[in-house]
Amino acid sequence: MKILLPHVLIMDPRSPHHGQTVDILLEDGAISAIDSELKAKGAVVLESARGRLVSPGWVDGRARSGEPGHEERETYLSLARAASLGGYTHIAVMPSTYPARDSRPHVEALQQATAAMPVEFLPIGAVSKGLNGEQMAEMLDMLEGGAVAFSDDTASIRHPHLLQLALQYTADLPTHIQSFAFEQSLCPSGQAHEGEVALSQGLTPIPSLAESLRIQRDLMIQDYAGGHLHVAGISTAEGVEAIRSAKALGQTVTADVAIANLIGSEEDIRGFNSTYKVLPPLRSAEDREALWEGFLDGTLDLVVSDHQPMDTEAKDCEWGQAMFGAATIEHAFGWYRHVNPSHEALERWINAVAHKARELYHLGPCVIKVGMPADLTVFALDGSAEASYTKGVNVPRWTQNGRAIGTVLGSQVSGL
């Protein structure tokens, strides 16, 4: 099968064709030709791509599915359709399902269930059995079965010795350990960022210290144990500075920021709209500014959707009873572009979601040049995604200014 993307602008700083407007010919799931004007007899011409931008396929570094256990929140199919609408060809899926993804059969079941979908699911396995933070799961077995990394998600890794063992165990393996930057024991009933808004609304605070304390602990353990530590969910200025300092010292550490923390702030929770009740919480405007600075200068490696779809029962209730999380995977790019439409920010987005995420998950290179696999995202720098495929009712209403047009993954074309 031949597919032609006509007159597209290549956005890929690692490509020899970066910044060029060209035709791209795909054949048998790979890029077979790139030129200013191609005549491809028998090719399917994707006219909806004409005049748009194209980059290597986007990889979401952290998302969640309700399936198995909470299919009313999200199924594999609805997640795949939502991710594709958002421009992603790969999604790293957290293990916090019911049951938890803490064994090789669970990893293989996810792969089998999603094999025919237009988005590749990247299984993240649990660090501990049942995500209970006590006994280490069979990580090597899961890695051999297809897991790409290990995390206990927002349950975090409570016991320092478990994190030490996990880092030492995986130190020589092509994987990493993710630790969520939150010391819950410091604020077990915390509901919102410790700031003026939480105080005025009578909400139990989540101080920045809860993030800093956990990051410092985990960085000290990594320095002692070795291995690759990925700190998930940086949301404060102090957190950014801690990662910056660790990298300057040469530690093997990477970090990410959730799209909600780059876009929103504590002001969004006025009025008690539980859609904006997320973890880590939406912080101050000053914290958000520090997050942008840290992402643009490379201190924070990834921006992730942190997609956490919820049903009405989980969100349509009093703030204190509502569950944390927002459904974000469909609109992350549009929100990002609205807040920062600069060319620098665009190139940083592409570098993060098209390249850095692949490096983190050991997916191999994906560069737009002849001979590379057909793994592409076609997008626009204006407009907004009007459709919605997620089952999550908790989609924030931030303004968008950009959208994915469609994706190509091998021989599968979605949205074009």
Residue, then its C-alpha position, 0 to 999 in steps of 0.5 A: m500500500k502506498i500513501l502520499l502526504p502532499h505538501v507538508l511542512i516537516m517539524d523535526p529538528r533531527s531530520p535532514h528535511h527539518g523546516q522543508t515543505v515536501d511530499i512524503l511517500l509511504e510504502d509498506g509501512a515505511i518512508s520510501a521517498i521525500d521530495s518537493e513534488l512526488k508522482a506516486k502512481g496508485a498511491v492514496v493521497l491524504e488531502s487532509a494533510r496538505g498544508r499541515l505540519v508533520s513530525p515523528g509520532w507523538v509519545d505520551g509518557r503517562a496515561r491511564s485506562g479504566e480497563p480493567g476494573h473501571e471500564e465505565r471510566e475508559t476502555y482500551l478502545s476509547l483511550a486509543r481513539a482519544a489518544s489518536l485524536g490528541g496526536y499520539t501514536h504511542i501511550a505509556v499506560m500506568p499499572s493502576t488498574y484493577p487488578a494492578r498490572d504487576s505480573r507478566p500475564h497482565v502485561e501480555a494481556l494488555q498487549q494482546a487486547t490492543a494489538a490491532m489498535p491505531v495507537e501502540f500501548l506501552p505497558i508500565g509495570a508495577v514496582s510492588k505487588g498490588l501497588n501496596g508498597e511492600q513486596m517487589a513485583e517480578m520486574l524482570d519477568m514483566l520486562e521480558g514480557g513487554a513492560v517498558a518501565f516500572s511505577d507504583d503510580t500515585a501510590s508512589i514508593r513509600h518504603p525507601h528500601l523498596l526504591q533502593l532495591a528496585l533501582q539496583y535490580t534494574a540498574d543494568l537493564p534497558t528500563h527505569i523506575q518512576s517515582f511520583a513526587f509526593e509525600q502523602s504522609l505529610c498531608p494525608s487528607g490534602q485537597a488543594h495547593e497550599g495557597e491563598v485559594a485553598l485558604s479562602q475556600g477552606l480546603t485542606p492544603i497540599p504544601s510544596l514541601a510534600e513534593s520537595l521532601r519526596i524528591q530529595r529522598d528519592l534523589m539521595i537513594q538514586d545517588y546511593a543505589g544507581g539505576h535510572l530514576h524518573v521523577a513523575g509529576i513535578s509541579t513546584a519551583e522547588g521541584v524544578e530546582a531540585i532536578r536541575s541540581a541533580k542533573a548538574l551533579g551528573q545523576t541519572v535522573t529524568a523528570d516530567v511535568a503534567i500538562a495540567n500543571l503547565i496550563g492551570s493554576e490554583e485560580d482554576i479551583r475557585g468555585f469548587n469545579s472538581t474537574y480541576k482537582v488533580l494530583p499534583p494539585l494546580r499550583s501558584a502562578e509563580d510555580r507555573e512560570a518555573l515549570w515553563e522555564g524548566f521545561l523549555d531549558g530541558t531540566l524537565d524532559l517530558v510533558v505528559s498528558d497524565h490522563q486520568p478519566m473519571d465517571t460522573e460518580a467520581k467527580d459530580c460530588e462535593w470537592g472533598q469526596a471527588m477523586f483526583g484527575a483530569a481527562t487531558i489526552e485529547h487537548a494537551f497540544g492545543w492548550y500548550r500552544h495557546v499558553n505559549p505559541s512561540h517557535e521555541a516552545l513548538e520545537r521543545w514540544i516536538n523534541a519532548v514528545a517525539h524524541k525524549a519520550r522514545e529515549l526514555y522508553h527505549l523505543g529506538p529513533c524515529v526521524i523523518k527521513v527515507g527508510m524510517p518506519a511510518d510513524l507520523t503525527v500531522f497537526a495544525l497550529d490553530g483551531s481546536a479538537e472539537a470531537s471527543y472520544t474519551k469516556g471521562v467526564n472530567v475534561p478541563r475547558w482551557t482555551q485551545n490554539g492548535r490540534a492534531i489532524g491525524t496520525v500514521l502508524g505503519s499501515q494504519v491511518s487515523g483521522l486523515 
